[in-house]
Amino acid sequence: MKLKLAKNKIGDESKSVTLNEISDIVAKEGQKIFYFDQDNSHKNLVSLVEHFEAKGLSVYLKEIKFGLDESEYMYEVHIL
């Protein structure tokens, strides 16, 4: 499964990350916060949460609004 990371700047291109790459980062750092683009399906993000919960980790998923328009949001996933 590939997930699109949120852009750091308006003109930047979106980067994608796989579930295995996320697992490697969490294994090295122990905990990590990821910000995902709104183009990701909610179903894929829930699968991500379930994957790490099955490994015994705590995972928090929330939607973050950064503007007044309803379409201006991103997803935050905190893996502990």
N, C-alpha and C positions, 0 to 999 in steps of 0.2 A: 504494500500500500504506500502510495506517495502522497505527501501532504505539502501544501504550499505555505511557506513561511510569510509572515507579514513583511511589507517593505519598510526599510528604515527611513527612506526619503521618497518624496513624491515621484521623482524621475527614475528611481531605481527599478531594476527588473526583479520580479519575484523569483525566489530560489525555492527549490523543492527538496524535501528530505524524506528518506524512507524510514519505516518503522525500525529496521535494523540499525540505522545510523543514530536514531534517537536512543535506542537501547544502549548502544556503545557510549554515547555521551553521558547518559545517566549512570552507567556502570563506572565510568571514570570519575565523575564529579560528585556522585552520591545524590544530589538533588539539582533540579534545573527548572527554570521557567521558560516556556516556549510561547511565542506569539504567532498565531496562525491567521492567514488571510481569510476573509469572509467567503471566498470562492470554494473553500472546502465544505464538503457535505457534513451535516451534523452527525449523520450515521457513521462516517469514518472517524470522527473525533470521539464518539462514544465507544467505538471499537478500540481506539487507542487507549482510552481510560480503562476499559475492561481488560486489555492486554497487560497493563502494568499492575492493576489490582490483583490479577491472577498470580502475579509474581510476588505478592505480599507488600506492594508499595502503596502509599496513599497518593491519590491523584485528585486534583481539583480542576474543574473545567468551568469557565465562566465567560460570558460575553461582555466585552468592554466597548462602550460607546465613546467615540472621540469627536463627535460633532452633533449638530442639532438634527440632521437628517437621519431617518431611520435606517438608511443603507450605509451609514458610516459607523461601522463596528468591526471588531476583530475578536478572535478567540484567544483566551489566555489559558494555558495548561501548566499547572504547577505540579511537578512530580517530586515526591519526597521518599 
